[in-house]
Amino acid sequence: MTAALGPRTDARRHHDPSVRGFASDNYAGAHPEVLAALALANEGHQVAYGEDRYTDHLQRIVHSHFGPSAEAFPVFNGTGANVTALQALTDRWGAVICAESAHINVDEGGAPERMGGLKLLTVPTPDGKLTPELIDRQAWGWDDEHRAMPQVVSITQNTELGTVYTVDEIRAIVEHAHSKGMKVHLDGARIANAAASLDVPMRAFTNAVGVDVLSYGGTKNGMVFGEAVIVLNPDAVSHMKHLRKLSMQLASKMRFVSVQLEALLAKDLWLRNARHANAMAQRLAAGVRALDGVEILHPVQANAVFARLPHEVSRRLQERFRFYFWDEAAGDVRWMCAFDTTEDDVDAFLQALKEELAR
């Protein structure tokens, strides 16, 4: 006997939907097309743990973006994607070279080292971007049993500072890493924003230039939850299915992650969302540049604006709009735009900033 489930719910709204902020693209809700896809997948029963038809179909969509050898492993979140991917690329004694500002180093609670059991070898960078020369600061000592062995280079596209690697820059990193016997992981939490900024397909700076494994980000680009580890080079990893389970990233009802990824990737929703978020960041940056007392710290190349302004101004502005300090001692802040940020949101924020600067 089948029970028909209607739209009734006992849940209540607990927030004011008119409140807007610039703290994180994770603050945004889900795109309506993603919610519609979830409803589409919700009826009836499907096999659990990734044996469903939505996850199977997702593989064909991933092939269209990243080539026929690519395989997607849907996971719950970005930290889980990174930790699972890096475990698949390293031995027990392995180490990962990354920028000092990398998310895996400063924003994942030590998970790569504590949960993944690997060592991070960090390099200071002026703009969040590694280069072959910077990589060589840590790419040594493979025969030294007293040192963790460098086996992977991990880069973030776009970076944690809002900067974007060019295709040639990533190609140079991959060629250099591979020449030294290392593999390359790309943290793509905001990969869509990077592709939109460069105006190239995502494949142009991933599988086409030899990246081995990609952590594909969906939550920041309109999904409710979920990311994917996308293996681009099957020879570079081993036992991904087992590692995903071991890392507590195997969803029983995986169709609800896969169908969201399908909604983003089947056509161009991923790109529309990213282009809009980037455009709002450009609008915000243009307005900020017209104000005295605010300095933009990094090139605005995706959906983030990093700025420096008087601490007391930031504190007063935070009472009107939510955002985070990046380096509170220096007065540095980060303002993020999302797929649902509007021109009115940006203009209201700029007006508030202008008023607080004048006080």
Buried (B, 14 or more C-beta within 10 A) or exposed (E): EEEEEEEEEEEEEEEEEEEBBBBBBEBBEBBEBBBEBBEEBEEEEBEEEBEBEBBEBBEEBBBEBBBEEBBBBBBBBBBBBBBBBBBBBBEEEBBBBBBEBBBBBBEBEEBBBEBBBBBBBBBEBEBBBBBBEBBEEBBEBEEEEEBBBBBBBBBBBBBBBBBBBEBEBBBBBBEBBBEBEBBBBBBBBBBBBBBBBBEBBBBBBBBBBBBBBBBBBBBBBBBBBBBBBBBBBEEBBEEBEEBBEEBEBBBEBBBBBBBBBBBBBBEEBBBBBBBBBBBBBBBBBEBBEEBEEBEBBBEBBBBBBBBBBEBEBBEBBBEBBBBBBBEEEEBBBBBBBBBBBEEEBBEBBBEBBBEBBEE
